[in-house]
Amino acid sequence: MIEHDLEKVKRRRALRKKVKDRKWNVEDNPLNHIEHEVAELICLKCLQRWIGVYYTPLKEIVCECGAKGYIIKTGQTIDEGADE
């Protein structure tokens, strides 16, 4: 009985490690294949600014203040792959 439980624990650990490795593997990230845009966004209602990565129309983004449709790009350019 104890040997059976030990094998079960080993299989669970191996599965967890496999899932964890896959989760953090950048090559397997499905978001890499979605066409997206990175920009500085601002809410016209509360004037909060943030860097946003989005793939939906701006009118669908909801600000933390609860305003939907008040989000615009500030026009500041952001280079995703720029050398430092």
PDB file of N, CA, C and O in Angstrom, chain B, residues numbered from 101:
ATOM      1  N   MET B 101       0.824  -1.194   0.000  1.00  0.00           N
ATOM      2  CA  MET B 101       0.000   0.000   0.000  1.00  0.00           C
ATOM      3  C   MET B 101       0.866   1.256   0.000  1.00  0.00           C
ATOM      4  O   MET B 101       0.605   2.194  -0.754  1.00  0.00           O
ATOM      5  N   ILE B 102       1.902   1.274   0.850  1.00  0.00           N
ATOM      6  CA  ILE B 102       2.783   2.432   0.943  1.00  0.00           C
ATOM      7  C   ILE B 102       3.541   2.615  -0.368  1.00  0.00           C
ATOM      8  O   ILE B 102       3.738   3.744  -0.817  1.00  0.00           O
ATOM      9  N   GLU B 103       3.970   1.501  -0.989  1.00  0.00           N
ATOM     10  CA  GLU B 103       4.693   1.581  -2.259  1.00  0.00           C
ATOM     11  C   GLU B 103       3.800   2.169  -3.343  1.00  0.00           C
ATOM     12  O   GLU B 103       4.258   2.955  -4.172  1.00  0.00           O
ATOM     13  N   HIS B 104       2.547   1.794  -3.336  1.00  0.00           N
ATOM     14  CA  HIS B 104       1.590   2.319  -4.319  1.00  0.00           C
ATOM     15  C   HIS B 104       1.423   3.829  -4.144  1.00  0.00           C
ATOM     16  O   HIS B 104       1.407   4.572  -5.125  1.00  0.00           O
ATOM     17  N   ASP B 105       1.299   4.278  -2.899  1.00  0.00           N
ATOM     18  CA  ASP B 105       1.165   5.703  -2.625  1.00  0.00           C
ATOM     19  C   ASP B 105       2.420   6.468  -3.014  1.00  0.00           C
ATOM     20  O   ASP B 105       2.333   7.595  -3.502  1.00  0.00           O
ATOM     21  N   LEU B 106       3.577   5.873  -2.805  1.00  0.00           N
ATOM     22  CA  LEU B 106       4.839   6.505  -3.167  1.00  0.00           C
ATOM     23  C   LEU B 106       4.938   6.704  -4.678  1.00  0.00           C
ATOM     24  O   LEU B 106       5.400   7.749  -5.136  1.00  0.00           O
ATOM     25  N   GLU B 107       4.513   5.725  -5.443  1.00  0.00           N
ATOM     26  CA  GLU B 107       4.506   5.849  -6.909  1.00  0.00           C
ATOM     27  C   GLU B 107       3.539   6.951  -7.349  1.00  0.00           C
ATOM     28  O   GLU B 107       3.828   7.710  -8.275  1.00  0.00           O
ATOM     29  N   LYS B 108       2.410   7.027  -6.686  1.00  0.00           N
ATOM     30  CA  LYS B 108       1.419   8.058  -6.996  1.00  0.00           C
ATOM     31  C   LYS B 108       1.988   9.454  -6.746  1.00  0.00           C
ATOM     32  O   LYS B 108       1.785  10.360  -7.554  1.00  0.00           O
ATOM     33  N   VAL B 109       2.692   9.628  -5.641  1.00  0.00           N
ATOM     34  CA  VAL B 109       3.310  10.905  -5.294  1.00  0.00           C
ATOM     35  C   VAL B 109       4.373  11.264  -6.327  1.00  0.00           C
ATOM     36  O   VAL B 109       4.457  12.416  -6.753  1.00  0.00           O
ATOM     37  N   LYS B 110       5.182  10.295  -6.729  1.00  0.00           N
ATOM     38  CA  LYS B 110       6.222  10.546  -7.735  1.00  0.00           C
ATOM     39  C   LYS B 110       5.612  10.984  -9.066  1.00  0.00           C
ATOM     40  O   LYS B 110       6.117  11.902  -9.711  1.00  0.00           O
ATOM     41  N   ARG B 111       4.525  10.326  -9.475  1.00  0.00           N
ATOM     42  CA  ARG B 111       3.858  10.706 -10.733  1.00  0.00           C
ATOM     43  C   ARG B 111       3.280  12.122 -10.653  1.00  0.00           C
ATOM     44  O   ARG B 111       3.375  12.890 -11.610  1.00  0.00           O
ATOM     45  N   ARG B 112       2.680  12.464  -9.506  1.00  0.00           N
ATOM     46  CA  ARG B 112       2.135  13.818  -9.333  1.00  0.00           C
ATOM     47  C   ARG B 112       3.229  14.869  -9.399  1.00  0.00           C
ATOM     48  O   ARG B 112       3.059  15.901 -10.050  1.00  0.00           O
ATOM     49  N   ARG B 113       4.359  14.617  -8.727  1.00  0.00           N
ATOM     50  CA  ARG B 113       5.476  15.569  -8.760  1.00  0.00           C
ATOM     51  C   ARG B 113       6.006  15.753 -10.172  1.00  0.00           C
ATOM     52  O   ARG B 113       6.293  16.873 -10.594  1.00  0.00           O
ATOM     53  N   ALA B 114       6.135  14.646 -10.903  1.00  0.00           N
ATOM     54  CA  ALA B 114       6.624  14.727 -12.283  1.00  0.00           C
ATOM     55  C   ALA B 114       5.657  15.522 -13.148  1.00  0.00           C
ATOM     56  O   ALA B 114       6.081  16.325 -13.980  1.00  0.00           O
ATOM     57  N   LEU B 115       4.356  15.304 -12.956  1.00  0.00           N
ATOM     58  CA  LEU B 115       3.360  16.034 -13.727  1.00  0.00           C
ATOM     59  C   LEU B 115       3.382  17.522 -13.391  1.00  0.00           C
ATOM     60  O   LEU B 115       3.301  18.359 -14.291  1.00  0.00           O
ATOM     61  N   ARG B 116       3.492  17.862 -12.102  1.00  0.00           N
ATOM     62  CA  ARG B 116       3.576  19.268 -11.697  1.00  0.00           C
ATOM     63  C   ARG B 116       4.790  19.947 -12.302  1.00  0.00           C
ATOM     64  O   ARG B 116       4.701  21.078 -12.779  1.00  0.00           O
ATOM     65  N   LYS B 117       5.932  19.256 -12.284  1.00  0.00           N
ATOM     66  CA  LYS B 117       7.153  19.825 -12.848  1.00  0.00           C
ATOM     67  C   LYS B 117       6.992  20.040 -14.350  1.00  0.00           C
ATOM     68  O   LYS B 117       7.420  21.061 -14.887  1.00  0.00           O
ATOM     69  N   LYS B 118       6.380  19.084 -15.015  1.00  0.00           N
ATOM     70  CA  LYS B 118       6.170  19.196 -16.461  1.00  0.00           C
ATOM     71  C   LYS B 118       5.270  20.390 -16.785  1.00  0.00           C
ATOM     72  O   LYS B 118       5.559  21.151 -17.708  1.00  0.00           O
ATOM     73  N   VAL B 119       4.184  20.555 -16.031  1.00  0.00           N
ATOM     74  CA  VAL B 119       3.267  21.673 -16.250  1.00  0.00           C
ATOM     75  C   VAL B 119       3.953  22.994 -15.943  1.00  0.00           C
ATOM     76  O   VAL B 119       3.793  23.962 -16.686  1.00  0.00           O
ATOM     77  N   LYS B 120       4.713  23.046 -14.857  1.00  0.00           N
ATOM     78  CA  LYS B 120       5.422  24.273 -14.486  1.00  0.00           C
ATOM     79  C   LYS B 120       6.441  24.656 -15.551  1.00  0.00           C
ATOM     80  O   LYS B 120       6.546  25.828 -15.912  1.00  0.00           O
ATOM     81  N   ASP B 121       7.192  23.685 -16.054  1.00  0.00           N
ATOM     82  CA  ASP B 121       8.176  23.972 -17.103  1.00  0.00           C
ATOM     83  C   ASP B 121       7.502  24.469 -18.368  1.00  0.00           C
ATOM     84  O   ASP B 121       8.018  25.374 -19.023  1.00  0.00           O
ATOM     85  N   ARG B 122       6.377  23.906 -18.721  1.00  0.00           N
ATOM     86  CA  ARG B 122       5.672  24.324 -19.927  1.00  0.00           C
ATOM     87  C   ARG B 122       5.083  25.723 -19.750  1.00  0.00           C
ATOM     88  O   ARG B 122       5.057  26.512 -20.695  1.00  0.00           O
ATOM     89  N   LYS B 123       4.612  26.027 -18.547  1.00  0.00           N
ATOM     90  CA  LYS B 123       3.991  27.323 -18.277  1.00  0.00           C
ATOM     91  C   LYS B 123       4.985  28.460 -18.463  1.00  0.00           C
ATOM     92  O   LYS B 123       4.628  29.514 -18.992  1.00  0.00           O
ATOM     93  N   TRP B 124       6.223  28.260 -18.036  1.00  0.00           N
ATOM     94  CA  TRP B 124       7.209  29.323 -18.096  1.00  0.00           C
ATOM     95  C   TRP B 124       8.089  29.266 -19.334  1.00  0.00           C
ATOM     96  O   TRP B 124       9.021  30.061 -19.459  1.00  0.00           O
ATOM     97  N   ASN B 125       7.818  28.356 -20.238  1.00  0.00           N
ATOM     98  CA  ASN B 125       8.584  28.270 -21.474  1.00  0.00           C
ATOM     99  C   ASN B 125       8.073  29.340 -22.434  1.00  0.00           C
ATOM    100  O   ASN B 125       6.921  29.283 -22.866  1.00  0.00           O
ATOM    101  N   VAL B 126       8.906  30.300 -22.768  1.00  0.00           N
ATOM    102  CA  VAL B 126       8.494  31.435 -23.583  1.00  0.00           C
ATOM    103  C   VAL B 126       8.131  31.006 -24.997  1.00  0.00           C
ATOM    104  O   VAL B 126       7.256  31.607 -25.620  1.00  0.00           O
ATOM    105  N   GLU B 127       8.799  29.970 -25.512  1.00  0.00           N
ATOM    106  CA  GLU B 127       8.539  29.522 -26.878  1.00  0.00           C
ATOM    107  C   GLU B 127       7.115  28.990 -27.037  1.00  0.00           C
ATOM    108  O   GLU B 127       6.534  29.099 -28.117  1.00  0.00           O
ATOM    109  N   ASP B 128       6.548  28.417 -25.978  1.00  0.00           N
ATOM    110  CA  ASP B 128       5.210  27.844 -26.057  1.00  0.00           C
ATOM    111  C   ASP B 128       4.115  28.835 -25.690  1.00  0.00           C
ATOM    112  O   ASP B 128       2.941  28.465 -25.652  1.00  0.00           O
ATOM    113  N   ASN B 129       4.474  30.085 -25.419  1.00  0.00           N
ATOM    114  CA  ASN B 129       3.494  31.076 -24.989  1.00  0.00           C
ATOM    115  C   ASN B 129       2.539  31.400 -26.138  1.00  0.00           C
ATOM    116  O   ASN B 129       2.988  31.912 -27.163  1.00  0.00           O
ATOM    117  N   PRO B 130       1.245  31.122 -26.005  1.00  0.00           N
ATOM    118  CA  PRO B 130       0.300  31.382 -27.099  1.00  0.00           C
ATOM    119  C   PRO B 130       0.112  32.871 -27.376  1.00  0.00           C
ATOM    120  O   PRO B 130      -0.340  33.238 -28.460  1.00  0.00           O
ATOM    121  N   LEU B 131       0.450  33.740 -26.413  1.00  0.00           N
ATOM    122  CA  LEU B 131       0.290  35.173 -26.630  1.00  0.00           C
ATOM    123  C   LEU B 131       1.295  35.719 -27.632  1.00  0.00           C
ATOM    124  O   LEU B 131       1.104  36.815 -28.159  1.00  0.00           O
ATOM    125  N   ASN B 132       2.361  34.976 -27.905  1.00  0.00           N
ATOM    126  CA  ASN B 132       3.331  35.421 -28.892  1.00  0.00           C
ATOM    127  C   ASN B 132       2.751  35.420 -30.298  1.00  0.00           C
ATOM    128  O   ASN B 132       3.249  36.126 -31.174  1.00  0.00           O
ATOM    129  N   HIS B 133       1.713  34.642 -30.521  1.00  0.00           N
ATOM    130  CA  HIS B 133       1.149  34.498 -31.854  1.00  0.00           C
ATOM    131  C   HIS B 133      -0.069  35.383 -32.088  1.00  0.00           C
ATOM    132  O   HIS B 133      -0.624  35.382 -33.187  1.00  0.00           O
ATOM    133  N   ILE B 134      -0.492  36.134 -31.082  1.00  0.00           N
ATOM    134  CA  ILE B 134      -1.639  37.021 -31.217  1.00  0.00           C
ATOM    135  C   ILE B 134      -1.137  38.396 -31.641  1.00  0.00           C
ATOM    136  O   ILE B 134      -0.209  38.939 -31.041  1.00  0.00           O
ATOM    137  N   GLU B 135      -1.746  38.947 -32.663  1.00  0.00           N
ATOM    138  CA  GLU B 135      -1.362  40.286 -33.087  1.00  0.00           C
ATOM    139  C   GLU B 135      -1.819  41.275 -32.016  1.00  0.00           C
ATOM    140  O   GLU B 135      -2.999  41.326 -31.670  1.00  0.00           O
ATOM    141  N   HIS B 136      -0.879  42.054 -31.500  1.00  0.00           N
ATOM    142  CA  HIS B 136      -1.186  42.952 -30.392  1.00  0.00           C
ATOM    143  C   HIS B 136      -0.450  44.272 -30.588  1.00  0.00           C
ATOM    144  O   HIS B 136       0.358  44.419 -31.505  1.00  0.00           O
ATOM    145  N   GLU B 137      -0.740  45.217 -29.722  1.00  0.00           N
ATOM    146  CA  GLU B 137      -0.091  46.524 -29.764  1.00  0.00           C
ATOM    147  C   GLU B 137       0.293  46.930 -28.343  1.00  0.00           C
ATOM    148  O   GLU B 137      -0.434  46.671 -27.384  1.00  0.00           O
ATOM    149  N   VAL B 138       1.452  47.571 -28.236  1.00  0.00           N
ATOM    150  CA  VAL B 138       1.920  48.078 -26.948  1.00  0.00           C
ATOM    151  C   VAL B 138       1.932  49.598 -27.039  1.00  0.00           C
ATOM    152  O   VAL B 138       2.533  50.156 -27.958  1.00  0.00           O
ATOM    153  N   ALA B 139       1.284  50.267 -26.111  1.00  0.00           N
ATOM    154  CA  ALA B 139       1.213  51.728 -26.154  1.00  0.00           C
ATOM    155  C   ALA B 139       0.948  52.274 -24.760  1.00  0.00           C
ATOM    156  O   ALA B 139       0.496  51.557 -23.868  1.00  0.00           O
ATOM    157  N   GLU B 140       1.239  53.557 -24.592  1.00  0.00           N
ATOM    158  CA  GLU B 140       0.856  54.210 -23.351  1.00  0.00           C
ATOM    159  C   GLU B 140      -0.597  54.637 -23.513  1.00  0.00           C
ATOM    160  O   GLU B 140      -0.953  55.310 -24.481  1.00  0.00           O
ATOM    161  N   LEU B 141      -1.424  54.244 -22.564  1.00  0.00           N
ATOM    162  CA  LEU B 141      -2.859  54.530 -22.620  1.00  0.00           C
ATOM    163  C   LEU B 141      -3.225  55.502 -21.510  1.00  0.00           C
ATOM    164  O   LEU B 141      -2.536  55.593 -20.494  1.00  0.00           O
ATOM    165  N   ILE B 142      -4.310  56.223 -21.714  1.00  0.00           N
ATOM    166  CA  ILE B 142      -4.809  57.142 -20.694  1.00  0.00           C
ATOM    167  C   ILE B 142      -6.333  57.059 -20.667  1.00  0.00           C
ATOM    168  O   ILE B 142      -6.981  56.935 -21.707  1.00  0.00           O
ATOM    169  N   CYS B 143      -6.885  57.130 -19.472  1.00  0.00           N
ATOM    170  CA  CYS B 143      -8.338  57.176 -19.304  1.00  0.00           C
ATOM    171  C   CYS B 143      -8.740  58.645 -19.250  1.00  0.00           C
ATOM    172  O   CYS B 143      -8.231  59.396 -18.418  1.00  0.00           O
ATOM    173  N   LEU B 144      -9.633  59.053 -20.113  1.00  0.00           N
ATOM    174  CA  LEU B 144     -10.057  60.448 -20.152  1.00  0.00           C
ATOM    175  C   LEU B 144     -10.985  60.827 -18.996  1.00  0.00           C
ATOM    176  O   LEU B 144     -11.249  62.008 -18.769  1.00  0.00           O
ATOM    177  N   LYS B 145     -11.469  59.838 -18.280  1.00  0.00           N
ATOM    178  CA  LYS B 145     -12.367  60.129 -17.160  1.00  0.00           C
ATOM    179  C   LYS B 145     -11.588  60.382 -15.864  1.00  0.00           C
ATOM    180  O   LYS B 145     -11.869  61.343 -15.148  1.00  0.00           O
ATOM    181  N   CYS B 146     -10.604  59.514 -15.561  1.00  0.00           N
ATOM    182  CA  CYS B 146      -9.861  59.670 -14.304  1.00  0.00           C
ATOM    183  C   CYS B 146      -8.408  60.123 -14.530  1.00  0.00           C
ATOM    184  O   CYS B 146      -7.685  60.386 -13.569  1.00  0.00           O
ATOM    185  N   LEU B 147      -7.984  60.213 -15.794  1.00  0.00           N
ATOM    186  CA  LEU B 147      -6.642  60.663 -16.198  1.00  0.00           C
ATOM    187  C   LEU B 147      -5.517  59.751 -15.717  1.00  0.00           C
ATOM    188  O   LEU B 147      -4.377  60.196 -15.581  1.00  0.00           O
ATOM    189  N   GLN B 148      -5.819  58.497 -15.463  1.00  0.00           N
ATOM    190  CA  GLN B 148      -4.788  57.528 -15.086  1.00  0.00           C
ATOM    191  C   GLN B 148      -4.071  57.058 -16.351  1.00  0.00           C
ATOM    192  O   GLN B 148      -4.714  56.809 -17.371  1.00  0.00           O
ATOM    193  N   ARG B 149      -2.733  56.935 -16.290  1.00  0.00           N
ATOM    194  CA  ARG B 149      -1.933  56.481 -17.421  1.00  0.00           C
ATOM    195  C   ARG B 149      -1.288  55.137 -17.080  1.00  0.00           C
ATOM    196  O   ARG B 149      -0.981  54.864 -15.920  1.00  0.00           O
ATOM    197  N   TRP B 150      -1.086  54.303 -18.103  1.00  0.00           N
ATOM    198  CA  TRP B 150      -0.387  53.040 -17.933  1.00  0.00           C
ATOM    199  C   TRP B 150       0.084  52.543 -19.289  1.00  0.00           C
ATOM    200  O   TRP B 150      -0.388  52.988 -20.334  1.00  0.00           O
ATOM    201  N   ILE B 151       1.027  51.609 -19.246  1.00  0.00           N
ATOM    202  CA  ILE B 151       1.498  50.946 -20.456  1.00  0.00           C
ATOM    203  C   ILE B 151       0.585  49.747 -20.666  1.00  0.00           C
ATOM    204  O   ILE B 151       0.437  48.902 -19.783  1.00  0.00           O
ATOM    205  N   GLY B 152      -0.019  49.685 -21.835  1.00  0.00           N
ATOM    206  CA  GLY B 152      -0.963  48.617 -22.097  1.00  0.00           C
ATOM    207  C   GLY B 152      -0.547  47.755 -23.272  1.00  0.00           C
ATOM    208  O   GLY B 152      -0.038  48.255 -24.275  1.00  0.00           O
ATOM    209  N   VAL B 153      -0.768  46.462 -23.141  1.00  0.00           N
ATOM    210  CA  VAL B 153      -0.613  45.509 -24.230  1.00  0.00           C
ATOM    211  C   VAL B 153      -2.014  45.013 -24.517  1.00  0.00           C
ATOM    212  O   VAL B 153      -2.639  44.379 -23.666  1.00  0.00           O
ATOM    213  N   TYR B 154      -2.513  45.296 -25.709  1.00  0.00           N
ATOM    214  CA  TYR B 154      -3.904  44.956 -25.982  1.00  0.00           C
ATOM    215  C   TYR B 154      -4.052  44.431 -27.398  1.00  0.00           C
ATOM    216  O   TYR B 154      -3.251  44.735 -28.282  1.00  0.00           O
ATOM    217  N   TYR B 155      -5.083  43.648 -27.590  1.00  0.00           N
ATOM    218  CA  TYR B 155      -5.411  43.106 -28.910  1.00  0.00           C
ATOM    219  C   TYR B 155      -6.879  43.347 -29.238  1.00  0.00           C
ATOM    220  O   TYR B 155      -7.363  42.884 -30.271  1.00  0.00           O
ATOM    221  N   THR B 156      -7.582  44.055 -28.389  1.00  0.00           N
ATOM    222  CA  THR B 156      -8.985  44.390 -28.620  1.00  0.00           C
ATOM    223  C   THR B 156      -9.078  45.866 -28.993  1.00  0.00           C
ATOM    224  O   THR B 156      -8.123  46.610 -28.775  1.00  0.00           O
ATOM    225  N   PRO B 157     -10.184  46.297 -29.540  1.00  0.00           N
ATOM    226  CA  PRO B 157     -10.349  47.733 -29.793  1.00  0.00           C
ATOM    227  C   PRO B 157     -10.303  48.521 -28.485  1.00  0.00           C
ATOM    228  O   PRO B 157     -10.722  48.024 -27.440  1.00  0.00           O
ATOM    229  N   LEU B 158      -9.797  49.736 -28.548  1.00  0.00           N
ATOM    230  CA  LEU B 158      -9.675  50.561 -27.340  1.00  0.00           C
ATOM    231  C   LEU B 158     -11.019  50.816 -26.674  1.00  0.00           C
ATOM    232  O   LEU B 158     -11.085  50.950 -25.453  1.00  0.00           O
ATOM    233  N   LYS B 159     -12.085  50.885 -27.455  1.00  0.00           N
ATOM    234  CA  LYS B 159     -13.400  51.172 -26.870  1.00  0.00           C
ATOM    235  C   LYS B 159     -13.905  50.039 -25.982  1.00  0.00           C
ATOM    236  O   LYS B 159     -14.875  50.224 -25.247  1.00  0.00           O
ATOM    237  N   GLU B 160     -13.259  48.857 -26.037  1.00  0.00           N
ATOM    238  CA  GLU B 160     -13.667  47.724 -25.210  1.00  0.00           C
ATOM    239  C   GLU B 160     -12.885  47.617 -23.910  1.00  0.00           C
ATOM    240  O   GLU B 160     -13.248  46.827 -23.039  1.00  0.00           O
ATOM    241  N   ILE B 161     -11.808  48.404 -23.762  1.00  0.00           N
ATOM    242  CA  ILE B 161     -10.979  48.329 -22.559  1.00  0.00           C
ATOM    243  C   ILE B 161     -11.661  49.090 -21.425  1.00  0.00           C
ATOM    244  O   ILE B 161     -12.177  50.190 -21.624  1.00  0.00           O
ATOM    245  N   VAL B 162     -11.655  48.491 -20.236  1.00  0.00           N
ATOM    246  CA  VAL B 162     -12.272  49.097 -19.064  1.00  0.00           C
ATOM    247  C   VAL B 162     -11.163  49.546 -18.115  1.00  0.00           C
ATOM    248  O   VAL B 162     -10.271  48.765 -17.783  1.00  0.00           O
ATOM    249  N   CYS B 163     -11.220  50.789 -17.685  1.00  0.00           N
ATOM    250  CA  CYS B 163     -10.251  51.355 -16.752  1.00  0.00           C
ATOM    251  C   CYS B 163     -10.550  50.857 -15.337  1.00  0.00           C
ATOM    252  O   CYS B 163     -11.625  50.319 -15.072  1.00  0.00           O
ATOM    253  N   GLU B 164      -9.595  51.041 -14.442  1.00  0.00           N
ATOM    254  CA  GLU B 164      -9.806  50.660 -13.041  1.00  0.00           C
ATOM    255  C   GLU B 164     -10.936  51.461 -12.404  1.00  0.00           C
ATOM    256  O   GLU B 164     -11.583  50.987 -11.471  1.00  0.00           O
ATOM    257  N   CYS B 165     -11.176  52.671 -12.902  1.00  0.00           N
ATOM    258  CA  CYS B 165     -12.253  53.498 -12.341  1.00  0.00           C
ATOM    259  C   CYS B 165     -13.626  53.027 -12.812  1.00  0.00           C
ATOM    260  O   CYS B 165     -14.644  53.523 -12.330  1.00  0.00           O
ATOM    261  N   GLY B 166     -13.668  52.075 -13.751  1.00  0.00           N
ATOM    262  CA  GLY B 166     -14.932  51.530 -14.224  1.00  0.00           C
ATOM    263  C   GLY B 166     -15.407  52.124 -15.534  1.00  0.00           C
ATOM    264  O   GLY B 166     -16.442  51.711 -16.057  1.00  0.00           O
ATOM    265  N   ALA B 167     -14.673  53.085 -16.075  1.00  0.00           N
ATOM    266  CA  ALA B 167     -15.082  53.732 -17.325  1.00  0.00           C
ATOM    267  C   ALA B 167     -14.745  52.850 -18.510  1.00  0.00           C
ATOM    268  O   ALA B 167     -13.615  52.383 -18.651  1.00  0.00           O
ATOM    269  N   LYS B 168     -15.725  52.629 -19.351  1.00  0.00           N
ATOM    270  CA  LYS B 168     -15.513  51.850 -20.569  1.00  0.00           C
ATOM    271  C   LYS B 168     -15.706  52.781 -21.762  1.00  0.00           C
ATOM    272  O   LYS B 168     -16.704  53.495 -21.852  1.00  0.00           O
ATOM    273  N   GLY B 169     -14.735  52.763 -22.676  1.00  0.00           N
ATOM    274  CA  GLY B 169     -14.836  53.605 -23.861  1.00  0.00           C
ATOM    275  C   GLY B 169     -14.139  54.948 -23.719  1.00  0.00           C
ATOM    276  O   GLY B 169     -14.202  55.766 -24.637  1.00  0.00           O
ATOM    277  N   TYR B 170     -13.484  55.195 -22.609  1.00  0.00           N
ATOM    278  CA  TYR B 170     -12.781  56.457 -22.385  1.00  0.00           C
ATOM    279  C   TYR B 170     -11.267  56.317 -22.552  1.00  0.00           C
ATOM    280  O   TYR B 170     -10.525  57.246 -22.232  1.00  0.00           O
ATOM    281  N   ILE B 171     -10.806  55.182 -23.042  1.00  0.00           N
ATOM    282  CA  ILE B 171      -9.380  54.915 -23.151  1.00  0.00           C
ATOM    283  C   ILE B 171      -8.875  55.347 -24.521  1.00  0.00           C
ATOM    284  O   ILE B 171      -9.466  55.012 -25.548  1.00  0.00           O
ATOM    285  N   ILE B 172      -7.756  56.106 -24.523  1.00  0.00           N
ATOM    286  CA  ILE B 172      -7.106  56.501 -25.776  1.00  0.00           C
ATOM    287  C   ILE B 172      -5.604  56.294 -25.633  1.00  0.00           C
ATOM    288  O   ILE B 172      -5.079  56.179 -24.526  1.00  0.00           O
ATOM    289  N   LYS B 173      -4.917  56.248 -26.788  1.00  0.00           N
ATOM    290  CA  LYS B 173      -3.460  56.187 -26.781  1.00  0.00           C
ATOM    291  C   LYS B 173      -2.931  57.603 -26.624  1.00  0.00           C
ATOM    292  O   LYS B 173      -3.506  58.551 -27.157  1.00  0.00           O
ATOM    293  N   THR B 174      -1.826  57.744 -25.885  1.00  0.00           N
ATOM    294  CA  THR B 174      -1.250  59.075 -25.681  1.00  0.00           C
ATOM    295  C   THR B 174      -0.389  59.506 -26.859  1.00  0.00           C
ATOM    296  O   THR B 174      -0.124  60.698 -27.019  1.00  0.00           O
ATOM    297  N   GLY B 175       0.049  58.579 -27.675  1.00  0.00           N
ATOM    298  CA  GLY B 175       0.901  58.906 -28.801  1.00  0.00           C
ATOM    299  C   GLY B 175       2.366  58.676 -28.516  1.00  0.00           C
ATOM    300  O   GLY B 175       3.189  58.763 -29.427  1.00  0.00           O
ATOM    301  N   GLN B 176       2.712  58.385 -27.284  1.00  0.00           N
ATOM    302  CA  GLN B 176       4.101  58.095 -26.952  1.00  0.00           C
ATOM    303  C   GLN B 176       4.483  56.743 -27.538  1.00  0.00           C
ATOM    304  O   GLN B 176       3.764  55.759 -27.364  1.00  0.00           O
ATOM    305  N   THR B 177       5.620  56.697 -28.234  1.00  0.00           N
ATOM    306  CA  THR B 177       6.044  55.448 -28.860  1.00  0.00           C
ATOM    307  C   THR B 177       6.787  54.583 -27.851  1.00  0.00           C
ATOM    308  O   THR B 177       7.501  55.084 -26.982  1.00  0.00           O
ATOM    309  N   ILE B 178       6.605  53.282 -27.987  1.00  0.00           N
ATOM    310  CA  ILE B 178       7.264  52.323 -27.120  1.00  0.00           C
ATOM    311  C   ILE B 178       7.882  51.270 -28.031  1.00  0.00           C
ATOM    312  O   ILE B 178       7.180  50.601 -28.790  1.00  0.00           O
ATOM    313  N   ASP B 179       9.201  51.132 -27.947  1.00  0.00           N
ATOM    314  CA  ASP B 179       9.894  50.133 -28.748  1.00  0.00           C
ATOM    315  C   ASP B 179       9.973  48.839 -27.966  1.00  0.00           C
ATOM    316  O   ASP B 179      10.599  48.785 -26.908  1.00  0.00           O
ATOM    317  N   GLU B 180       9.329  47.774 -28.491  1.00  0.00           N
ATOM    318  CA  GLU B 180       9.286  46.507 -27.754  1.00  0.00           C
ATOM    319  C   GLU B 180      10.646  45.827 -27.710  1.00  0.00           C
ATOM    320  O   GLU B 180      11.022  45.282 -26.672  1.00  0.00           O
ATOM    321  N   GLY B 181      11.380  45.844 -28.793  1.00  0.00           N
ATOM    322  CA  GLY B 181      12.634  45.118 -28.847  1.00  0.00           C
ATOM    323  C   GLY B 181      13.839  46.034 -28.880  1.00  0.00           C
ATOM    324  O   GLY B 181      14.854  45.680 -29.479  1.00  0.00           O
ATOM    325  N   ALA B 182      13.765  47.179 -28.269  1.00  0.00           N
ATOM    326  CA  ALA B 182      14.849  48.156 -28.337  1.00  0.00           C
ATOM    327  C   ALA B 182      16.046  47.680 -27.527  1.00  0.00           C
ATOM    328  O   ALA B 182      15.897  47.071 -26.468  1.00  0.00           O
ATOM    329  N   ASP B 183      17.240  47.972 -28.047  1.00  0.00           N
ATOM    330  CA  ASP B 183      18.471  47.668 -27.310  1.00  0.00           C
ATOM    331  C   ASP B 183      18.678  48.697 -26.230  1.00  0.00           C
ATOM    332  O   ASP B 183      18.360  49.874 -26.400  1.00  0.00           O
ATOM    333  N   GLU B 184      19.214  48.241 -25.116  1.00  0.00           N
ATOM    334  CA  GLU B 184      19.395  49.145 -23.986  1.00  0.00           C
ATOM    335  C   GLU B 184      20.769  49.716 -23.957  1.00  0.00           C
ATOM    336  O   GLU B 184      21.093  50.501 -23.066  1.00  0.00           O
TER     337      GLU B 184
END
